[in-house]
Amino acid sequence: MTAKPAASTPAADSTPSSDRQHILVLLTYYWPHISGLTLYAKRIAEGLAARGHAVRVLTSRFRPGLPAREVVGGVEVERSKVLARVSKGAISPQYLWRACAASHQARAVNIHLPQAEAALLVLYARFVARRPVFVTYHCDLELPPGPAKAVFTPFIKASHLLAVLFATKVVAISDDYARGSRFLRHFRSRMAFCYPPSPRLESGGAAPPLDLPPEAKLIGFVGRFAAEKGVEYILAAAPRVLEAFPEAVFAFVGEREAVIGERVYGRLEAQLQAFGDRVRPLGVLPEQELAAFYERCDVLLLPSVNSTESFGMVQVEAMFAGVPVVASDIPGVRVPVSLTGMGELVPPRDPEALAAAIVRVLGAPERYQSPRVDLERTFGVARAVDFYEALFEAGGAAPAPRSRTEEAAPR
């Protein structure tokens, strides 16, 4: 999902009352940064807060103008100063210090990976603060090419290894992703699985963010302009699609230029402009406009190219609106289409296959609009909050079992 930040209020005293269950959430980026990882963490944190848990998020102050402390959706958010940035990572000694101190106050600690500091945080919380530690492993690490990749990738992977080995429990996005991950496949016996919390968005009568004639087919993409998203393959597939549907429009929703550690938009800007009004970059949309955008779409694309993408909640958001999806046939990303039947899967980095699948979906949309599973029960937010609440309350001793739909996910 890609939406503008909601309103927040100044934080009160950050020390939780002794009679409240306190859950500490640690991650490098949090709202208003927009990514699948941050939205996953935010939806779980706010869902737990709504059920009476005291939830505290420690994260980086990735943008200087952000408040150091505030309450967002009932969740305490505390941001630490960033001294330097390496690719997508943030160097913040203050974050480490605060996270270690806060772990003593917590009933449970939830650490979201990728995160360079993971090993230190897990080891301290587990063996010094003596708290149960739950690692949510979102995706494998894939830094952009450059010196930072060669220097920091081995260190971060070693940190992730220690975190996974010593955590109380590891939560992965899906068994399909874990089986396909070169890292996670070795630790599946230590894992529980929880599909990302994907909401049904409501437009509330908002108008779609672009004015098109009814006969124009709208082909949508929702996400950041990042290397793993495969945006260039959409542009490579576009000419063939436009041959079949000359009135079609490709619309891109999401952050383009201010994407941390990425230069994809700058590299593709000239190609985007070459299509004229057949390609529309729309930027970040408020939630109701995003819902209206999904309602207007004829198909949504997610041509992801590597294991940095592990699911793609935008697929389910589109499916809630009855929109079919064309996605890459790679571990994790293929799960929504595989379980629901609402779309087509194509090989990654194959613009010819992508174009052919788009044409098939646009030509016979009725084949893809009835899901084979209950979307809310399989992918909804309440289901995911139930999972984490049970996990934290059990202290890791008896995590919620995999659902039947998880067992049915492709191997």
N, C-alpha and C positions, 0 to 999 in steps of 0.2 A: 504494500500500500504506500502511496505517496500523498501526504496531506500536510497542511500547514499546522504549526503548533497551536495547542489549545491554551486557554488562559490558565494562569497559575497564581498562587498567592505566596507571600513571604513565609518562610519556615519559622515555626516556633522552636522551643528547646528541643535539641536533637536527641537528648537522652530519653529512651523509652521508659514508660512507667513499669514498675516491677511486676505488675499484674497483667501485662500484655505480652503476647507472644511476638517476639521480634525477629524478623527475617532480614538479613543483610544481603544485598545484591551488589556484586562487584563486576564492573565492565568498563572498557575503555571509553566507549561513546554511549550516550543516552540522549533522549529527547532534549532539544529539537533536532538533533542529528537524525536523519531518516535512512534506515536500511532495514533489511529483514531481521537482522539480529536485534537492533534497538527496538523495533516494534514488537517483536516477540517478548523481549524482556519487559517492556512497558505494559503490554496487555496482561501478562501474568502478575506483575507487581500491583497494578491497579485493581485487578480482579481479587487478589488476596487482601488488599487494603479494604475493598468494599465489603469483605466478609469479616472484618474486625481485626485483622492482623496488623501489627505495626511493621511497616515495610520501609526500609531505609536503603537508598541507592547511593553508592559512592562511585564517582566517575570522573572524567577529566573535564576541565573547563576549556573545551576545544576551540571556543570562540571567545575573545576577550570581553565582549559585551554581555555575556551571559551572567546571571546572578550566581554568586558563590553558593548560596543556599536558597531553596524555595520548596514549596509543596506543589506537586503536579499530580492531579487526579487522586489526591489522598495519600500520595507517596512522598516521603522526605527525600529530596535530591540534594546532594552535597557535591560540589565540583571542586576539584583540586587544580592548582596552577600547573600549567604545562611549560617546562623549561625549554624543550626542543621537540622536534618532530622528525621521525625517521620513516619515510614512506608513509604508510597508513598508521603507524604507531605513534604514541605520545609518551614522552619521557617525563615522569612526574614523581619525584621522591615524596612529595607531600601526599600523593595518593597512596603510596605504599604504607607510609606511616599511619595515616588515618584508617586505612583498611585493617591493618593489624590491630590497632587500638579498638576499633569498632567491633572486631570479631569477638572480643570478650563479652560484649553486651548482648550478642545475638543468641537466639535459640538455634538457628540454622543459618548457614552461609551458602549462598548460591553464586557461583563464579561462572561467568560466560566466556567461552573461548571462541575464537582466537584471542590470546592475550599474552604478551611477553612475560608478564609478572606472575603467571599462573602458578608455577611451582612454589615460589616463595609464599604466595597467598594461601595455597592449599596446605603446605607444610606448617605454617604458623598457626592457622586457624585449627587445624586438626590436632597438632601435638603440643602447642603452647597454650592456646586458648581452650583446647579440648572441646571443640564444637563439631557437630556433624557438618560435613562439607559436601555439597552437591555441585558437580561440574556439569554445565550444559554445553555440550560440544556442538557448535553450529555448523562448522565446515572446516575443511582442510585449509592450510595456509598456502597462498599463492601470491607472493609479492610481485609487483611489476618489475620488469627487467631493469638491471642497474646494479651498482656497487652494493647498495643496501641489501639486495636479495642474497648475494653471495656471502655477505658478512653476517647478517642477522638470522637468516632462515635456519641454519643448524642450531643456533642458540634457542630460538623460539620453539623449534620442534622438540628439543631436549626438555624445555620447560613444560610443554604440553604432555610429554611422556611421563614426567614425574607427577604432574597434576592428576592425570588419569589413573596412575598406579596407586596413589595414596588418597584419592577422594573416597568418601563414604559410598557414593554412588555416582555413576556417569549417566547422563541423559543425552540420547542422540535423537536427531530429527526423525529418523525412520530406520528400520532394519535394512531396508533396501540401500539406503545411503551408507550405513555401517558396513555392509557386505562389500560395497563397491569402493570404499575408502582404503587406500594403501596403509593408512595409519590405524583407523578404527577397527578394521576387520580382525585385528589381533586381540581385541579386548571385548568382544561381544558378550562374553559370559558375565562381565561386570556391569552391563548396561541395562537401562530401561529405555523405552521408546515413547516419544510423545510428538505427534504431528504439531506443527506450529499453530498458534491460536489465530484462526482466520475469521474475521467478522462478516456478517451480512451488513453491508453499508446501505444507508437510506438516503435518498436524494432530497427528501422533504420538499419536493416541488421545484428544486433548483433546475435551471436550464443547462443543457450540455454546453461545455465551454467553447464550442465552435458551431457556426451556422452552416449546415450542409443541406442540400436538397434531399428529400426522402429516398430517392433512388440511389444516392451515392453510398457505396459500401465503405464502412469505416473500419480500418484495420489498426488496432491499438497496440501500444507498448507502454507498460508502466514500470518504471525503475530508474535508477541512476545510470548515467552514462559511464559505465565501468567496464573494464576489460572482460570480465567474466560474463557479461550480459549478451554479447554477440550482436551488438547493434549493427555492425558493418555487414553482417549477413542478411539482415532485413533489407538494407539498401541494395545489396547485390541481387536479392530476390525480387525487388520491386518492379523492374522493367517487365519481367514475364507476367507478373500479376496484373500490371496495368494494361498489358496486351489483351488479357482476358476480360478485365473489368476496367475500361478506360476512365470511368467516373470515380473510381476508388480513391480514397485518401488514407495515407498513413499518418497517424498522430502519435507523438511521443510525449508522455507525461512523466515528469520527474526532473530532478536536479541535473543540470547539464554542465555548467562551468565550475561551480564551487564544490566539486567532488574531491574529497581529501585523497591525495596520493594518485590521482587519475588525470590523464590528459586526453581522454577519448574524444570529447566533444571538439576540441581544437583540431584533432586529426581528421575528424569527419565533417566538420562544418561546411567545407566547400561542397562535398557530395550532397549534404542535406539541402543546401541552397540550390543546387543544380536541378532538383525536381520541382522547383517553384511551389505552386499551391497544392501539389499532390502530396507533399510532406509538410506536416505542421508540428513544430516543436511548441508544446504548450506550457512547459515548466511545471512547477509544483502547484497542485490544486488543493483547495480546501476540501474537507471530506465529503460534503454534500455535492459539490461539483464533480468530484471523482466518482461518486455513485452515479450521477447523471451521465458521466462519460461512459462508464461500463454499460449502462442501459442503452446507450446509443450505439455501442460497438457491435459489429457483426462477427468479429473474431479478435482474440487477444493473442499476442505472440510472446514467447519466452525462449528464444534460441540460444540458451546458455551454453558455454563452451568448456567449462572445467569444474573441478570439485569445490571451488570457492562458492559455487551456487549449490545449495543442498535441498531446496524445496521450491520456493517461489510462491509466497502467500497470495500474490496478485492473481494467480491462476484460480484459486478458490473464490476470491472476491468476485472475479468475473463470472465464475460458474453460479454463484448465488444470484446473479442478475440474468442467468440463462444464456450466458455468452460462451460459445465453444472456444477452445484453446488449441494452438499449435505450439508444442514445446519440444525441446531436445530430449532424445531418448538416452538420458544419462542417469546414473544412480541418484535417487532422491527427487530430482526434478520431474521424472516421469510418473511419480506416484499419483498425483491428482488425476491425470488423464487415464492412467491404467485402472484406477479404482472406479472412476465415474463413467468412463466411456465418452466423456464430453470433449472430444477433440481428436487430434492426430499427433503421433510422435514421429520425429524425424531425426536422422543422424546429425550430430553437431557439426558445425562448419561446412554445411552442404546447402548452399543457396538454391540449387536446382530442386532438391527435395523439399526445401522449405516453401518455395514458390508453388510447387505442385500440390502440397498439402493445403496451402492457403486457398488455392483455386478450388480444390475439392470441397473444403468446408463452406466457402462462399456459394458454391453451386448447389449444395444440398444441406443447408443448415439444420433442417428438421432431424437429420440423422444424429445430431450431437447435442440436442437440447434437453434430454431427459436423463438425469443421473441414475446410475445403477445402485448408488448408496445414498443414505440420508446425509446430506452435506453438513448439517448442524451437528449431528451426533458423531460424525467422523472427523470433522475438521474445526468445529466451532470453538469459540473462546471459553465458554463455561466448561466444556469437556477438559480442556487443557488446564484450567485453574483447578478443577477437581483433582486432576492427576498430581499437580505440584502440592496442593494442600495435603493430600494423603501421603505423599512422599515425605514432606517435612514433618508431619505429625508422627509418622512411623519411625522417624530418625534413621531412615534408610534400611530398617530391618525387613520391611515387607512392602516394597514398592508395588504400585498398581500393576496388574498383569497387562500384557499386550492385549489389545482388542482383537476381535476376529478380523476386522478390516486390516489391522496391522499385519496379522498373519498372512493375509491375502496379498500383501504388497509384493511386487515382483522381486525376485532374488537377483 
